[in-house]
């Protein structure tokens, strides 16, 4: 019975551990989750849909403009009222033949009234034949807007991926430093035991033991700071990728960088021409040109043809009729205003061209700068690798000579500090290199595919 109870406790504990086991997330999984749930990307996707609806809405300008009207009225009195003189109704010959008594009985006038109630209605359709190019250029402008929204979405994707990588490698960097702290703590624990034994034997003084204890406290303080920093960075990453639980674990490895970044090098001028930002600049210039054409079209005549069906019943009789018509609209008074609008759009087009040229120059400098930072981070990584080899070998030699009693304890503790700093430098250099590598690939994406 006792064995069954123990077995039940073990199995129950294992079940609880499995239930609360944390899922580890790789960098690729974090990127996919961020791209799926990020609000910035959601708004970018909505912008694409909005641009598509604007494009469809603008396309309807090619279709006829159909309108229908209808009205019914009933007045408290006739709308058309008048009087007809009877003297004007009787011909002179007839009036001379009638007796005076009869003529005296006739009223001097007869009231006439019409339109007390009635129904009118109709439907018309007008087809634009010529609108100064406004419809064609308006549709081209809507298409440009759709392309702009798609490019902005791709830029938003790059921004999200870069942010995820920044958070991810920041956590990795701190966790690697924490691993180094644990290694140093294991070394200090061994040294502490040896020094305690040496103090008890009278081989060394209490000062050496105090030095070790102070070093352990410094390392413990660094551990606390690192753990707090890791917690904050994990919360930032979890919030960004849409995870409620901020105590996530990351799956990663830090392989040695065997391939130099020189294999990724791209000519800055060529790289700039393939960037999404350059595409946006070109579309901005194109949009300004189309706006200028639309402004010019507003000063040209508009021609349309149409037809319609009309119905009315206002005199007690139904009337049906069909009409065909052509219309020409000339904005005469708008020519003065339009001339200034044309000049304004020409200036805006020139401004867009200047902005494009200036921004392309800045982006060329940016590509060169990111490349220099990438090469620098690679060189720092190589230096850090060399420092690790040297500090590890130095740590081994100093530890052996300390055990042999030929060097003081202070040198051993200094060697541990150098060992720790070399690993921290490598962790910093590795995370920086990964972020710089991603950024360079993003801004040279068109040539690195």
Protein Blocks (a to p, Z undefined) as FASTA:
>chain_A
ZZmmmmmmmmmmmmmmmmmpccdddfklmmmmmmmmpmklmmmmmmmmmmmmmmmmmmmm
mpccddddddddddfbdfbdcdddfklmpcfklmmmpcfklmmmpcfbdcddehkbccdd
dddddddfbgghmmmmmmmmmmmmmmmmmmmmmmmmmmmmmmmmmmmmmmmmmmmmmmmm
mmmmmmmmmmmmmmmmmmmnomacfklmmmmmmmmmmmmmmmmmmmmmmmmmmmmmmmmn
opablcbcddddddddfbdfklmpccfklmmmmpmklmmmmmmmmmmmmmmmmmmmmmpc
cdddddddddddfeopacddddddddddddfklmmmmmmmmmmmmmmmmmmmmmmmmmmm
mmmmmmmmmmmmmmmmmmmmmmmmmmmmmmmmmmmmmmmmmmnopacfklmmmmmmmmmm
mmmmmmmmmmmmmmmmmmmmmmmmmmmZZ
